[in-house]
């Protein structure tokens, strides 16, 4: 350890003696973290200006946002804009330290995450198109600002703790003034060992901080996945279903207890099953069928088989059953599980009007019921509606 310290001291002294003027010059390039914070501040500022101007429709409020200080951006968001507040708190302290010292990789991840969260706010075509254009513009702005940072066009303003352009302040330098060489040499010799230990300690702390940030980022991704698996709007439906199953289980237990007390074991299991299920619909055996789930395409004026999936989602709520014996015809109906009907209930005219006949007018309903199935016919690779689905809205 002592040899290593002496070797480092000797190397530093040699460099200082050969060209002390280089050591006296101010470093015009910014530290890595300052680079990231500057780019992050500009990205967040432009993002929230775009959000308030395009999503909320208030460009005059967006113009009042000050991009010089990061914290001032959140203070300019009005109280009623809940989505913007949540988005601001989500990205305020994100550092993406797991990407190391790669500033462009960290800002690429920031832009990608912002675009993902913004696309969740609305599925309107005009909003999504504007968002795509904005993401391209944001990446170009980031690249231009990054090149300026690399050229040393920005420096730190210690008074306000911000990064500003170099040509916005007056700097005076005295390059001819040389430090006292002998005093510095003596200081380096005496403090070299301590400086090396302090440097090692700081490096270890930075590594520990990076590990902590990486763990926080990893756990936040796990939390987001859990939120996706259990949407907030489905909790009520799950509880209602659970209560219904508990009531059925209690009724069956009471029936079993009655049978035990009356000693009515003469009823065969088959007869008991028949008695319990006689009120249910008889099973209908269909021919060989292929079942897919799709969403209506306004551009195609029908259903594009390129986007068929095998499980329903909140967007893919049309259940298409294709008879393999007649592959050019199919039956279509809506998925009746309420957890997949929320988007259709909120926007029935936009999602259902082109493919369904409404038996009654929608008015803040709780579910949709199929009255008559629709028919499809395959033409030019697209399933065209021959007969619309007849549906009703229920409270």
Secondary structure, DSSP 4 states (H G I P E B T S, - for coil): -HHHHHHHHHHHHHHHHH-HHHHHS---SPPHHHHHHHHHHHHHHHHHHHIIIIIS--HHHHTT---SSHHHHHHTS-TT-HHHHHHHHHHSS---GGGTT-HHHHHHHHHHHHHHHHHTS---HHHHHHHHHHHHHHHHHHHHHHHHHHTT-EEEETTTTEEEEGGGS-----TTPPP-HHHHHHHHHHHHHHHHHHHHHHHHHHHHHHHHHHHHHHHHHHHHHHHHHS-GGGHHHHHHHHHHHHHHHHHHHHHHHHHHHHT-TTS-HHHHHHHHHTTSPPP----SEEEEEE--BTTTTBEEGGG-BSS--SS--EEEEEEGGGTTEEEEEE---GGG-HHHHHSHHHHHTTTEEESS--SS-SEEEEEE-EEEEEETTEEEEEEPEEEEEE-
